[in-house]
Amino acid sequence: MVNERFRNYAETRPTVRELYRLNHRFQTVDFVRTKRAEYLPRTKRAMAIWEAMQFLNTLVDDSDPDTELPQIEHLLQTAEAIRHDGHPRWFILTGLIHDLGKVLCLFGGRAGWSEVSLAVETSLLSWGHE
C-alpha cells in the first residue's frame, strides 16, 4: 500500500519548501566545486560512523517533509526497513549512512540546502529527497 502523503512537497512545512527553493536556485557546478575544494581535504574532524551519527543528531533537518524523527532514529529506521525487506548487507549499510553527508551543515553549511550534494573526486552530484 502506497502512502499518498509520503514525500508530499505540495503540502509540507514552509521551511521544507524554502530549503528546496534555495537548493534549486543556488546549487550550481561552481558552487559544488567550491565546496569540494573546501571539504575534500578532510580537515574538519575525524569521526567513526557511530560518532558521526551522534554528531548528526544535533542537526535540525528541514529537507525531510514527512518525518520529525531525530536524525539517528531516521538512519536506524531506514536501515532496519531495508534489512526487514531482505536486501543485501551492503544495501542495509547504505541505508544506515545515507544522510551522513549532512554533518557538513554542522561545519558552516548553508542551512542544509547545500548539503544535499556530494562532490567526489571524479564526479559532481546533486540529489535530494524530491
C-alpha positions as CSV (number, residue, x, y, z in Angstrom):
1,M,0.0,0.0,0.0
2,V,1.4,3.3,-1.1
3,N,1.3,6.2,1.4
4,E,-0.1,9.1,-0.6
5,R,1.3,11.6,1.9
6,F,4.8,10.3,1.8
7,R,7.2,12.9,0.3
8,N,4.3,15.2,-0.4
9,Y,6.1,18.5,-1.1
10,A,2.9,20.4,-2.0
11,E,1.5,20.1,1.5
12,T,4.6,20.5,3.6
13,R,6.1,22.9,6.1
14,P,7.2,26.3,4.6
15,T,10.8,25.6,5.8
16,V,10.9,22.5,3.6
17,R,9.7,24.4,0.5
18,E,12.2,27.2,1.1
19,L,15.1,24.7,1.6
20,Y,14.4,23.2,-1.8
21,R,13.8,26.5,-3.5
22,L,17.2,27.7,-2.3
23,N,18.8,24.4,-3.4
24,H,17.3,24.5,-6.9
25,R,18.3,28.2,-7.2
26,F,21.9,28.2,-5.9
27,Q,23.1,24.7,-6.5
28,T,25.5,25.3,-9.4
29,V,28.5,23.4,-10.7
30,D,30.7,26.3,-9.5
31,F,29.2,26.2,-6.0
32,V,29.8,22.4,-5.8
33,R,33.4,22.8,-7.0
34,T,34.0,25.4,-4.2
35,K,32.5,23.1,-1.6
36,R,34.6,20.2,-3.0
37,A,37.8,22.2,-2.6
38,E,36.7,23.1,1.0
39,Y,35.7,19.6,2.2
40,L,37.8,17.1,0.3
41,P,41.0,17.8,2.2
42,R,39.1,16.3,5.2
43,T,40.5,18.8,7.8
44,K,37.3,19.4,9.7
45,R,37.1,16.4,12.0
46,A,37.7,12.7,12.0
47,M,34.9,10.5,13.3
48,A,33.8,6.9,13.3
49,I,30.4,6.1,11.8
50,W,28.6,5.9,15.1
51,E,30.2,9.2,16.3
52,A,29.2,10.9,13.1
53,M,25.6,9.6,13.5
54,Q,25.5,11.0,17.1
55,F,27.0,14.3,15.8
56,L,24.4,14.4,13.1
57,N,21.7,14.0,15.7
58,T,22.4,17.6,16.8
59,L,21.1,18.9,13.4
60,V,17.6,20.0,12.8
61,D,16.9,18.9,9.2
62,D,14.4,20.7,7.1
63,S,14.9,18.6,4.0
64,D,12.6,15.7,5.1
65,P,9.0,16.9,4.9
66,D,7.5,13.7,6.3
67,T,9.5,13.0,9.4
68,E,10.1,14.7,12.7
69,L,12.4,11.9,13.9
70,P,15.8,12.7,15.3
71,Q,18.5,12.0,12.7
72,I,19.9,8.9,14.4
73,E,16.4,7.3,14.6
74,H,15.8,8.1,10.9
75,L,19.1,6.4,10.0
76,L,18.4,3.3,12.1
77,Q,14.8,3.0,10.9
78,T,15.9,3.3,7.3
79,A,18.5,0.5,7.7
80,E,16.1,-1.7,9.6
81,A,13.4,-1.3,7.0
82,I,15.9,-2.3,4.3
83,R,17.0,-5.3,6.4
84,H,13.4,-6.3,7.0
85,D,12.7,-6.3,3.3
86,G,15.5,-8.8,2.8
87,H,18.0,-6.6,0.9
88,P,21.8,-7.4,1.0
89,R,24.1,-6.2,3.7
90,W,25.7,-3.5,1.5
91,F,22.2,-2.0,1.0
92,I,21.5,-2.0,4.7
93,L,24.7,-0.2,5.3
94,T,23.8,2.3,2.6
95,G,20.5,3.0,4.4
96,L,22.3,3.5,7.7
97,I,24.8,6.1,6.3
98,H,22.6,7.7,3.6
99,D,22.3,11.1,5.4
100,L,25.8,11.3,6.9
101,G,26.8,14.0,4.4
102,K,24.5,16.3,6.3
103,V,27.2,16.6,9.0
104,L,28.6,19.3,6.7
105,C,25.8,21.5,7.8
106,L,27.4,21.4,11.3
107,F,30.7,22.8,9.8
108,G,29.3,26.0,8.5
109,G,27.0,24.8,5.8
110,R,24.2,26.9,4.4
111,A,21.2,25.8,6.4
112,G,21.1,22.4,4.8
113,W,20.3,23.3,1.2
114,S,23.8,22.9,0.0
115,E,24.4,19.6,1.8
116,V,22.1,17.6,-0.4
117,S,25.0,17.5,-2.8
118,L,28.2,15.4,-3.0
119,A,31.4,16.1,-4.6
120,V,33.7,13.2,-5.2
121,E,37.0,13.1,-7.0
122,T,35.7,12.1,-10.4
123,S,32.2,13.5,-10.5
124,L,29.9,16.2,-9.2
125,L,26.4,15.0,-8.0
126,S,23.4,16.7,-6.6
127,W,20.4,14.9,-5.2
128,G,17.6,15.5,-2.8
129,H,14.6,13.9,-1.4
130,E,12.3,15.2,-4.1
